[in-house]
């Protein structure tokens, strides 16, 4: 089923939105339930596509998943875990990369795992090599088979000393989910330490895992024979919160984001203030608004936590098209994340992308022919255009550009946005956006 948003821009977004559990935590916490010998309860779960995908994958593997009709809380019972057919896994996984994280828990639960060929957003290679290398170091046997990869561990997973060449979030999650029930001690050097990683560690600790976060990105895990269940409220999605913050700035609006956490967004908040955005930080959320006057250009580099997160970059680039002067953005996490700027340029933005590292230090993409730096000159008058969404954050960025533009935009491929933004069309309608939402069998106006 194809969906199209027809957006009539120029209307400031004003009102209140609620942000629930983080896309980068909730699916991983659901996978962690496979490690337990009793049910787990996950609260603050958003209604997003990634949750649907993991629910289907867990159910295929015998996990009972029950959703509370009132609260949306999930109860996950892994007692009947079993092997699933490769065809069924492939059919339910779609283009999600989540299945790679089921490997360790499935090996502990049933002795093997099958991972179909994986898709994902088109923002860079995002290779699964890190994951497979990690599993091999735990003693897993990795075999390429038609349609995917079969992974087993005849002697069980064994603790290991693992050094990551880059603090990959996914590889760190793989280590955590594999090491908690591995025999012996695992030491992970070069780990990612994002808030979502810390929250996953909290989930595993509730289940009975022994995990210490040490200095210099080192995590030490003492394997245990069994884990129980957990009862956990997922941390709020700081990436969705930052996206709505940028939407308020770009459309000259005023949005209170319920659930936005100052603690997890400090780097973003500093940058938002530098560009000239207004904010009011409260206990239950943060109000983001355009205070009037000019926005300021800036020089920005993305980085792993506690740096400026790559997922914040794309929506903020749209805001920088409205700043007075020249801004420079150096992307150091994903090599092809500026593909979304092509649509912005067609809408009237003045953006040049470069292969050089236009930042304070050379990054791993330097001299490798990747367009990973951008120079943005503003302010630019954006006009409506036809846009096809390339990836999750880029897609939301296109939406807020269309909402700020003069004229009408027609946005296709918006189903990608459902992967990480809960009920985003309902939220846009509640903020006063002027649009029509059309599918093959329905049409909704707001």
TIMAR-429751 format. One record per residue: x, y negated, z of N, C-alpha, C in turn. Coordinates in steps of 0.2 Angstrom, whole numbers, plus 5000, padded with zeros to 4 digits. Each point is the difference from the previous one (the first is absolute). Example, Ala and Ser with C-alpha at 12.3 -4.5 7.8 and 13.67 -1.06 7.14 Angstrom:
% TIMAR-429751
506650285039499649945000500449945000/499849954996500449945001499649955003/
END
This chain:
% TIMAR-429751
500450065000499649945000500449945000/499949954995500449945000499749945003/500449965003499749945004500349944997/499649955000500249934998499849955005/500449955001499949945004500049944995/499449975000500049934996500049955005/500649965000500149955006499949934997/499649965003500049934998500449965006/500549974998500549985005499849935002/500549975005499949935002499650005006/499850055003499650005007500550015006/500149965004500450025006499750065004/500450045002499750065004500049975008/499450015002499949985007499650055004/500250015006499650055005500450045003/499850065002500350055004500050074997/500650035000500150074998500350045006/499850075000500350045005500550054997/500650015003500550044997500050065005/500050064998500050065004500750044999/500050065002500650045000500549994994/500650015001500549994994500050054995/500049994994500150054995500650035000/500549975003500750035000500150045007/499550015004500050045006499450055000/499449984998499550055001500050074996/500250004994500150064996500550055004/500649975002500550035003499850035007/499649965004499850035006499550064999/499649994994499550064999500550064998/500549994996500450064999500350035006/500249955005500350035006499650045004/499350004999499650045004500150084998/500350014994500150074998500550035005/500449965003500650035005499750025006/499449985002499750025007499750075000/499850025006499750065001499349995003/499849945000499349985002499849944996/499349985000499849944997500349935002/500049964995500349935001499449954998/500049945003499549954998500449944998/499849974994500349944998499549954999/500249945003499549945000500249954996/499649954999500149944996500250024993/499750054997500150024993499749964995/500349984995499749964995499750044994/499549984997499750034994500449994994/500550034999500449994994500250074996/500249994994500150064996500550055003/500549975002500550055003499850045006/499549985004499750045005499650054997/499649994995499650054996500550054997/500549984997500550054997500350055006/500249975005500350045006499550055003/499449975001499450045002499950064996/500049994993499950064996500650055000/500649975000500650055001500050045006/499849975006500050035006499450055000/499549994997499450055000500250054996/500349994994500350064996500450055004/500449975004500550045004499650025007/499450005000499650035006499949965006/500249945000499949955005499349975000/499750015006499349975000500149925002/499749964995500049935001499349985001/499849975006499349975001500149935001/499649964997499949935001499449985004/500149965005499549975004499649954996/499350014999499649964996500049935002/500149995006499949935003500749965000/500550045003500649965001500550014994/499950054997500550024994500650045003/500050015006500650045003500050074997/500650034999500150064997500250055006/499750065000500350065004500250054995/500750025001500350044996500250075003/499850054998500150075004500450044995/500750025002500450044995500050075002/499650025004500050075002500050064995/499649984995499950054994500449984994/500649975001500549984994500150064996/500049994993500250054996500349984993/500250044996500349984994499449984995/500249954996499549984995500350014993/499650014995500250014993500349944997/500550014996500449944997499549964996/499650044996499549964996499549955004/499850035006499649965004500349945003/500750015002500449955003500149944994/500150024994500249964995499349964998/499450035000499449974999499849945005/500250025006499849955005500549955002/500650014998500549955001500049944996/499850014994500049954995500749974999/500049935000500749975000500349985006/499750035006500349985006500650045002/500549965003500650035002500050035008/499450005003499950025006500250085001/499950044995500150075001500750025002/500549964998500750025002500150005007/499649965004500050005007499750065004/499650044996499750055003500550065001/500650004997500550054999500250035007/500349965004500250025007499550035004/499449965001499550035004499750064997/499950014993499850064997500450065002/500749994999500550055001499950035007/499949955005500050025007499350045001/499549974997499350035001499950074996/500250004994499950064996500650034996/500649975001500650034997500249984993/499549964997500249984993499649944998/500249964995499649954997500149994993/499549984996500149984993499849934999/500449974996499949934999500049994992/499449974998499949994993500549944997/500149994994500349954997499749935002/500349955003499749955003500049934996/499549965002499949944996500249945005/499649955000500149945004500049944996/500149945004500049944997500649994995/499949964995500649994995500449955002/500450005006500449955002500750025001/500250064997500750025001500050085000/500650035000500050074999499750035006/500149985006499850035006500150075000/500650034999500150074999499950045007/499850064999499950045005500650045002/500649984997500650035001500250005008/499949945003500149995007499750065004/499350014998499650045004500350074999/500150024994500250074999500750015003/500549955000500650015003500050015007/499549965003499950015008499750075001/499650024996499750075002500550054999/500450004995500650044999500550005006/500149945003500450005006499750035006/499450015000499650045005500050074999/500350024994500050074999499550034995/499649954997499450024996500350024993/499750054997500150024993499549964995/500349964995499649964996500150044993/499450014997500050044994499549964995/500249984994499649974995499650054996/499349995000499650044997499549964995/499750044996499549964995499649965004/500049934999499549965003500249975006/500650025003500249975006500650045004/500049995006500650035004499750045006/500350065000499850055006500649995005/499849995006500549995006499850055005/500550045003500050055005500650005005/499950035005500650005005499950075003/500350054997500050075003500250015007/500549965002500350005007499749945004/499549974998499749945003500549944999/499749945002500449944999500549995006/500649984999500549995005500249935000/500149985006500249935002500749984996/500149944998500549984996500249935001/500649984998500349935000499949984993/499649955000499849974993500249934999/500349984995500149934999499749974993/499649955001499649984994500549954996/500050004994500449954996499749935000/499350005002499649945000499550015005/499849955004499550015005499350014998/499950054996499350024997499550025005/499449964999499550025005499750074999/499950024994499850064998500450065003/500749994998500550055003500050015007/499949945004500050005007499450035003/499449994996499450045002500150084999/500350014995500250074998500450045006/500549965002500450035005499650015007/499649945002499650015006499550065000/499750004994499550055000500350074999/500650014998500350064999500450025007/500349955003500550025005499650015007/499449985001499750005007499950085002/499950044995500050075002500550054997/500549964998500650044997500450035006/500450054999500450035006500649955001/500149985006500649965001499949925000/500649974999500049925000500149984993/499649954999500149964993500249935002/500549984996500349935001499949964993/499649955000499949974993500449935001/500449994995500449945000499849964994/499949935000499849964995499250004999/499650015006499350014999499749934999/499450014997499549945000499749995007/499949945002499749985007499449964999/499650004995499449964999499550015006/499649965001499550015005499650064999/499850024994499750064998500450065002/500650004999500450055003500050015007/500149955004499950005007499350035002/499549984997499350025002500050084998/500350024995500050074998500450045006/500549975002500450035006499550005006/499749955001499550005006499550064999/499750014994499650054999500350075002/500650014997500450065001500150015008/500249955003500250005007499350025004/499549984998499350025004499950074999/500250034994500050074999500450055004/500649965003500550045003500750004997/500149964995500650004997500549965005/500650014999500649965004500449964994/499949945000500349964995500349935003/500649994999500349945002500249954995/499849945000500349954995500649975003/500650014997500649975003500249944995/500649985002500349944997500250024993/500149944995500350014994499650054995/499350005001499650044996500150075000/500150025006500150085002499450025004/499750064998499450035003500250075002/499950025006500250065002499450045003/499950064997499450045001500250075003/499850025006500150065002499450054999/500150054996499550044997499650045006/499450015000499650035005499650064996/499850055004499750064997499349994998/499649965004499349994998499949935002/499549974996499749945001499250005001/499849965004499249995001499749954995/499449985002499749954996500149935002/499749954998500149935002499449964999/499949955004499549955000500349934999/499949974994500449944998499649954996/500149945002499749954996500649974995/499950004994500549984995500149925001/500649984999500249935000499649974993/499949945001499749964994500449994994/499750004994500449994994500349934999/500649995002500349944999500149984993/500050054995500149984993499349974997/499550035002499349974998499949935003/500250005007500049935003500449954996/500650014998500449964997499749984993/499750054997499749984993499449955001/499650015005499449955001500349935002/500650005004500349945001500249964994/500350044995500249974994499449984996/499550045000499349984997499849935002/500049995007499849945003500449944997/500750014999500449954998499949984993/499950054996500049994992499349974998/499550025004499349974998499949945004/500449985004499949945004499450015005/500050065003499550025004500250015008/499650035003500050015008499750065002/500550055001499850075002500250025007/499650035004500250035006500050074999/500650035001500150074999500050045007/499450035001499950035007500550074999/500450015006500450055000500749994998/500249944997500649984998500550005007/500650025000500450015006500649954999/500149955004500649965000500650045001/500050055004500650045002500350034994/499550034995500250044995500149954993/499949945001500049964994500549935001/500450015005500449945002500449974994/500350044996500449984994499649974995/499450034999499549974995499849935002/499850005007499749935002500549955000/500750015001500549954999500049974993/500050054995500049984993499449964998/499450025003499449974998500049935003/500349995006500049935002500549964996/500650034998500449964996499749984993/499650044997499749984994499549955001/499849995006499549945002499350035002/499950065001499450035002499849995007/499449995001499849995007499750065003/500150015007499850065003499849985007/499650055003499749995007500050075003/500550025004500150075002499650015006/499650055000499550015006500150075002/499750025005500050075003499850054995/499449994997499750054996500149994992/500549964999500149994993500449934998/500149984994500349944998499649974995/499949935001499749964995500549974995/500050014993500449984995499749954996/500349944999499649954996500549954996/499849974995500349954996499949935004/500549975003499949945004499949944995/500050004994500049944995500749984999/500149964995500649984998500450054996/500749994999500450044996500350065003/500150054996500350065003500750004998/500550025005500750004999500350064996/500549994996500350054997500550045005/500250064998500550035005500450054996/500650025004500450064997499850065005/499950054997499750065004500450064997/500150055005500350064998499650065004/499750054996499750055004500550055003/499850035005500550055003499650055004/500350055003499750055005499949965006/499550035004499949975007500649995004/500149945003499649955001500049944995/500250024994500049954995499349984997/500049964995499449994996499850064996/499450025002499850074997499849994992/500250054997499950004992499249994999/499650035004499350004998499749935001/500449965004499749935001500249964994/500550024996500349964995499549984994/499750044998499649994994499449955001/499650015005499549955002500349935001/500650005003500349935002500349974994/500250044995500249974993499549964997/499450025001499449964997500049945003/500050005007500049935004500649964998/500650034998500649964998499949964993/499550034996499949974994499649935001/499849995006499649945002500549955004/500650025002500449965003500449954996/500149945003500349954996500850005000/500350034994500750014999500150074998/500750025001500250064998500150055005/499750065000500150055005500450064997/500450045004500450064997499850055005/499850064997499850065003500550064998/500350035005500550054998499750075003/499850044996499750075002500550055001/500150035006500650045001499750075002/499350015000499850075002499750044995/499649974995499850044994500349964994/500250044995500449974995499549974994/499450025000499649984994499449965003/500049975005499449975003499849934997/500349984995499849934997499650014994/499950064998499650024994499349965001/499749995006499449965000500049934998/500649975000500149934998499849994993/500050054995499849994993499349975000/499550025004499349985000500049935002/500449985006500049945002500349954995/500550024996500249954995499549994995/499650054998499549994995499549955003/499950005007499549955003500349935001/500649994998500349935000500549995006/500250065003500649995005500749994996/500449975003500749994998500550045004/500150064997500450055004500550044995/500650005002500550034996500350065005/500150064997500350055003500750024998/500450025004500750004999500350075002/500550024997500350075002500549985006/500349945000500549985005499750005007/500450015005499850005007500049925002/499449975000500049935002499850005007/500550025004499950005008500749995003/499950005007500749995003500550055000/499750074999500550054999499850054994/500550034996499850044995499650065003/499550034996499650065003500250064995/499750055002500150064997499750014992/499749944998499750004993500449964996/500549965003500549964996500450044995/500149974994500350044995499750064997/499450015001499650064998499549994995/500049934998499549994995499249995002/499949995006499450005003499849925001/499449994997499749935001499849995007/500449985005499850005007500149945004/500149944996500049945003499549954996/499749965003499549954997500149935002/500049964995500049925001499349984998/499749965005499349984999500049925001/499749974995500049935000499349985000/499849955005499349985001500049925001/499449985001499350045000499850014993/499750064999499750024993499250005001/499749984994499350005000499850074997/499850055004499850064997499350004997/500050044994499350014997499950074999/499350014999499850075000500350044994/500050075001500350044995499750075001/500150044995499950085001500650035003/499950045005500550035004499950075001/500550044999499950075002500550015006/499750035005500450015007500650054999/500649985002500650044999500150055006/499949975006500150045006499649975006/500150025006499649985005500049935002/500749985002500149935003499949954994/500350024994500049964994499249994998/499650055001499349994998499749955004/500150015007499749955004500249934999/500749994998500349944998499649974994/499950044995499649984994499349975002/499750045005499349985002500049935003/500549985004500049945004500249944995/500450024995500249954994499449994996/499650054999499449994996499549965004/500050015007499549965004500249935001/500649984999500349935000499949974993/500050044995500149974993499349964998/500149964995499449974997499850054994/499350004999499850044995499950075003/499950054995499850075002500550054998/500150055005500550054999499650075000/500250044996499750075000500650055002/499950035006500550045003499850084999/500450044997499950074999500550045004/499850065001500550055004500049985008/499449975002500049985007499950065005/499950064997500050065005500650015004/500649984997500650015003500049965007/499649945000500049965006499750035006/499550054998499750045005500450045004/500650024998500550045003500249975007/500049935000500349975006499649945003/499449984997499649955002499350025001/499850005006499450035002499449954998/499550034996499449964998500249934998/500549994996500349944998499549954996/499550034996499549964997499549985005/499850045005499649975005500349945004/500650015001500449955004500049934995/500250014994500049944996499349974999/499550045000499349975000499949965006/500250035006499949965006500449945001/500549994996500449945000499849954995/499450024996499849954996500250004993/500450054998500350014993499450014995/500149974994499550004995500250054995/499750065000500250064995499450044999/500150044995499650064998500450065000/499750055003500450075000499650054996/500350034995499650044996500450074999/499650055001500250074999499650034994/500250064998499650034995499350005001/499850015006499350015002499749945004/500349955002499849955005500349934998/499649955003500349934999499849975006/500549965003499849975007500349934999/499649955002500249935000500249975007/500449955000500249975007500149934999/
END
